[in-house]
Amino acid sequence: MRVVGWYYVPMNWMRVFWILILGSLVGATTSSVFIMVNSILTRDSSLDLWEFGVTLSIPCFVAVVFTMATKMKFTIILPVSYLTFFMPTLGAVFGSSGSEPFWQFVMLGLVGGLGWSIPFAFWRMISTR
């Protein structure tokens, strides 16, 4: 609980927990969908410009689907999705040998989504709205 003036404002812990769980799921989904689409589009060992555009639009698609499904704010889900896409997922794809298991990328996305959703959860925890 926080003290604001002379009265207590209870924190919405369930909302904070929900942001963390949803951020983890968004990260895992972004990573897994990217790996699947990337393996489908690069079967010919070349990534064309339109395929690159499709690949870059995956986090936005995942954010729209999760926003519609969970009624969470799009301004929270979109940055978590793109940051998870760029930081752990894309870095692991560029540095991998190509023989890594699928679950490894899902776990990277899960942990990355959790990490990137922590600032939004803290902001929700300290905001008074």
C-alpha positions in Angstrom: 0.0 0.0 0.0 1.1 3.5 -0.7 0.3 6.6 1.3 -1.0 9.5 -0.8 -1.9 12.5 1.3 -3.9 11.2 4.3 -5.3 8.1 2.7 -4.0 4.7 1.5 -4.1 3.8 -2.1 -4.0 0.0 -2.6 -1.7 -1.3 -5.3 -3.2 -3.5 -7.9 -0.8 -6.5 -7.5 -2.9 -8.7 -9.8 -2.5 -6.2 -12.6 1.3 -6.1 -12.1 1.4 -9.9 -12.0 -0.8 -10.0 -15.2 1.6 -7.6 -17.0 4.6 -9.9 -16.1 2.8 -13.1 -17.2 1.5 -11.6 -20.4 4.9 -10.1 -21.2 6.5 -13.5 -20.9 3.8 -15.1 -23.1 4.2 -12.3 -25.7 7.9 -12.8 -25.7 7.7 -16.6 -26.1 5.1 -16.3 -28.9 7.1 -13.6 -30.7 10.2 -15.8 -30.6 8.5 -19.0 -31.6 6.5 -17.4 -34.5 9.6 -15.7 -35.7 11.6 -19.0 -35.7 8.8 -20.8 -37.6 8.3 -18.1 -40.2 12.1 -17.6 -40.6 12.6 -21.3 -41.3 9.7 -21.3 -43.8 10.9 -18.2 -45.7 14.6 -19.2 -45.8 14.2 -22.7 -47.3 15.9 -21.4 -50.4 18.8 -20.0 -48.3 18.1 -16.4 -49.3 16.0 -13.8 -47.6 14.4 -11.4 -50.1 13.3 -7.9 -49.2 9.6 -8.8 -48.9 10.5 -11.7 -46.7 12.5 -9.4 -44.5 9.5 -7.1 -44.2 7.3 -10.1 -43.2 9.9 -11.0 -40.6 10.0 -7.5 -39.2 6.2 -7.4 -39.0 5.9 -10.5 -36.8 6.1 -8.7 -33.4 3.4 -6.2 -34.5 1.1 -9.1 -35.5 1.7 -10.8 -32.2 1.1 -7.6 -30.3 -2.2 -7.0 -32.2 -3.4 -10.6 -31.5 -2.5 -10.4 -27.8 -4.1 -7.0 -27.5 -7.4 -8.2 -29.0 -7.3 -11.4 -26.9 -6.5 -10.0 -23.5 -7.7 -6.3 -23.7 -4.3 -5.2 -22.5 -3.0 -1.8 -23.7 -1.3 -1.9 -27.1 1.3 0.6 -25.8 2.6 -2.0 -23.3 2.5 -5.1 -25.5 4.1 -3.6 -28.7 7.4 -2.5 -27.1 7.7 -5.7 -25.2 7.2 -7.7 -28.4 9.7 -5.7 -30.4 12.3 -5.5 -27.7 12.1 -9.2 -27.2 12.3 -9.7 -30.9 15.5 -7.6 -31.2 17.4 -8.4 -28.1 17.3 -12.1 -27.2 15.7 -13.6 -30.2 17.4 -11.9 -33.1 20.8 -12.0 -31.3 20.5 -15.7 -30.7 19.5 -16.4 -34.3 22.5 -14.4 -35.7 24.9 -16.1 -33.3 23.5 -19.7 -33.6 24.9 -22.5 -35.6 21.4 -23.5 -36.9 21.2 -26.8 -34.9 19.7 -25.4 -31.8 16.4 -26.9 -30.6 13.1 -25.0 -30.9 12.4 -24.9 -27.2 15.7 -22.9 -26.6 14.3 -20.0 -28.6 11.0 -20.2 -26.9 12.7 -20.0 -23.5 14.8 -17.1 -24.7 11.6 -15.3 -25.7 9.9 -16.2 -22.4 12.8 -14.8 -20.3 13.3 -11.8 -22.6 9.6 -10.9 -22.5 9.6 -11.2 -18.7 12.7 -8.9 -18.5 11.3 -6.3 -20.9 7.9 -6.3 -19.1 9.4 -5.5 -15.7 9.6 -1.7 -16.3 6.0 -1.6 -17.4 4.9 -3.6 -14.3 6.9 -1.3 -12.0 5.3 1.8 -13.7 1.9 0.3 -13.2 2.8 -0.4 -9.6 3.8 3.1 -8.8 1.2 4.9 -10.9 -1.9 6.2 -9.1 -4.5 6.0 -11.9 
